[in-house]
Amino acid sequence: MLWPIGSETGSEELPVVLLEVQMRADIGFHHRLAAQSYRFLQLHPRIEHWRVVVITPHQRLQLGPVMPLRGFLEQLHWVSLEELGVQENLDAAVDLLTLPVRSEQELGERCRRILASRRDLEPVVFSMLFERFPQLSKEEILMIAGLPLQELRHTRAVQEILEEGRQEGRQEGREEGLEAGRQQEAAGLAIRLLNRRLGSIDAGSRERLVDLPLQQLEQLAEDLLDFTEPADLQAWFDDRPAG
């Protein structure tokens, strides 16, 4: 709910806004929204000007019957994130809302654009990405999003995120040697990212990857964002001395 400052009734210019976010199909949504909205008005009888805004990923969701509630539904203001995402020059805070519906190929550019103008949105951007890709590690998510780890490693938000995700995995690395542990972790991360982007990579490429020094593995994790086929990985290997 968004309530105008200093007004209990709302106005035509600044109405009381009931904000609803619906990201999944739900055939009971229309009836529930109508019931909740009118219940809200019953509890706040001084309201004179109000509006219901519904945010959805797109307009194809099945949200229940329309005819019985046509009068109510015609007054709603619908915001489709899919349609919003095609608009140019979005404010960073508005662009942030479109991240859940953007393709992986778009995420890098959008995340960098948002953070370039609003660095304070870092924690929100990362939280949204982690929620969208719960099956991936934190470093994998940052790489898929095209975020420059070498720069972001120095920010407090990313340091906390990466440290939290590494605590268990790094324990064995500390026992065997910190540098060796980091190299093994980076090799595993590169292999997972390549498998996701190019399909399962061959055994020969895996062997070459695990032998790469840490610096080259970190560079590969960024370069592979531009790979579109296995030949790109081979070309990357060819540009670097063996051994």
N, C-alpha and C positions, 0 to 999 in steps of 0.2 A: 504494500500500500504506500502510495506517495501522497503526502498531505501538504497542501500549500502552507508555507510559513505564515503564521498570524491569522489564519482563516479557518473557522469551523464549518463553513458552508460551502467553500469553494466558489469559483466564479467562472464565467464563460471563458475567460482567458487562461485561468489556472484552476481547472477542476480537480477534485479529488480523484486520484487515479488508482484503480485496482489492477495490479499487474499480475498476470498469470503466465507461467512458463509451462508449455506442454510439448514434450519432445517425443512422445510415443502415442501410437493409436490407442484410443479408449472410447468405446461406444457409449459410455455413460458420462463423458466429459461435458457435453452441452447441458444436460439436465443438472449435473452437479454444479457447474459454474453459475447457472441461473439461480439455483437455490442459495448458493453461498453469497452471491451478489445482493440478492434481495434481503437475505438475513442480515447482511452487513448494514444495509440501509435501515432496517428495522432497529438495529442496535444504535444507530447514529442518526436520529430523526432530524437533526439540524442541517444535514447535508442537502444542498439545493442543486449543485452542479457536480456531476461525476462522470467518469468514463472508465470503461473496462478495456484494458490493452492485453492482448494475448500474443505471446511469442511462440512460434512454432518453427521447426526446421524447414518445412515446406508446406504447400497447400494441399498435399495429397493424403494427409492423415485422415483416417476414419475416426471421427469424433462423436458419432451418434446422429440421431434423426434431427432434421432441420425444421420441418414444417410446424410441429407443435410449438416451437420456440422462435419462429421466424421474426417476430417483432423485437424480441430481445437480441437475437443474433445480428440483426441488421444494424444495431447500434454499436456493436463491438468494433474496436480498431485492431486489425490483425497485422502482425509483423512477421513476415516470412524471412528467416535468416538466409535462405537460398537466394531470394530476390535481393535482399540487402547486400549480399556478398558480391553481386555483379556491379554495384555502384562504385564509382571512382571517388577518390579523395575523401574517404570516410574518416571521421574523427577516430582517434586511436581507441577511445573507450567503446565506441560503437563497433569498430572493426573487431575488437576483442570478442564480441558476442558471436561473430561468424566462425570462429575457430572450430567449434564442434562439427560444422557441416562442410568444411573445406577438405579437399583432397590432400593426400600426403604431399603431392607435388607442389601444392600451393602454400603449405604451412610455413616453409622456410622463409619465403619472401614476406609473408604477412607477419610472422612473428618478429622478424628483423625490423619491419616498418613500424610496428607498434612500439617496440622497445626503443627504437631510435628517437621517437618523439615523447614517449612516456616511460622512462626507466622505472618509475615507481610501480608500474604494472607487472614487473617481473614475477613476483610471487603468484599473482593471479594467472598469468600466462602459463607458468609451469604447472600449477595445480590443475588447470583445464586439460593440459596435454597428458598428465599422469592419469587423470580420470578417463580420458579417451582411450589410452593404451595401457590398461592395467597389467597386461601379460608381459610387457617389455620392461627391461631395466631402465633406470633413470638416465643413464648415459645414452642408451639406445634411443630413447625418446628425444633427447636433446639433439642427437645427430640427425634423426629422421626429420625433425623440424628445421634442420639447416641452421641451427644456432652455432655461432663460432665459439667452440669450447675454449680455445686458447685465450680469448678475451673474457668470456663469461666466467672462467675459473676464478677470476679475481673479484667477482662480485659476491657479496655476502649471501645472497639468496641461493646461488648455484653452489657455493662452497658447502652450505648446510645440506643441500639436496644430495650432492655427490658423496659427502662424507657419511651421511646416513645410509646410503645405499651400498657403501663399500665396507662398512665395519666388519661384517661377517666374512666377506670374501677376502679381505686384506689380511685377516689374522694369520692364515697359512703363509701368505706372502711375507709377512714380517718375520716369521720363524725361519724361512728359507733365504731371506734377503729381500729388502724392500724393492730394489730395482727389478729383480727377477719376478717378484709378484706382480709388479705394475706391468711388466712386459707380457706376462701370461694373460693378465686381465685385458690388456689392450688387444692382444691377438684374438681372444675369444669374442670380444666386442666386434672387431672388424669382420670376423667370419659370420657372426649372426646378422650383421647389417647387410653383408654381401648376399647371404642366402635370401634375405627378405627382398632385396632389390633386384637380384639377377636370377633367383632360383638357386638350387643347390649347386655350389661350386665343386669342381673336381678335386680329387685327392692331391694331385700335384700342386694345385694352387694353395690348398690348405697347408701343405708341408712348407711351401715358400713363406706363407704368412707367419707361421709360428716361429720361423727363424729370423724374421725381420727385427731390427732394433726398435726400441720404444719410440724414438723420434719419428721414424718412418711410419710406424703403425698409427700414430696420432695424426700424421699428415694424411694417410690413407683414409682414415675415418671421416675426414672432411672432403677429400677429393671424390670419394665414391658417391657423394650426393649427385654428381653429374653423370654417373655411369648409367647407361641404358641397356647394355648387352655385355656378355662375358668378354668379348674382344676388348672392351675398355679396360678391364682388369689386366689383361695380358699386355696391352700397350703401356699401362702404368708400370708393370714389372719391367718391361723393356727399356723404359726411360731411366731405370735405376741400376747401378752396378750390382752384380750378384755377390753373395757372400757377406 
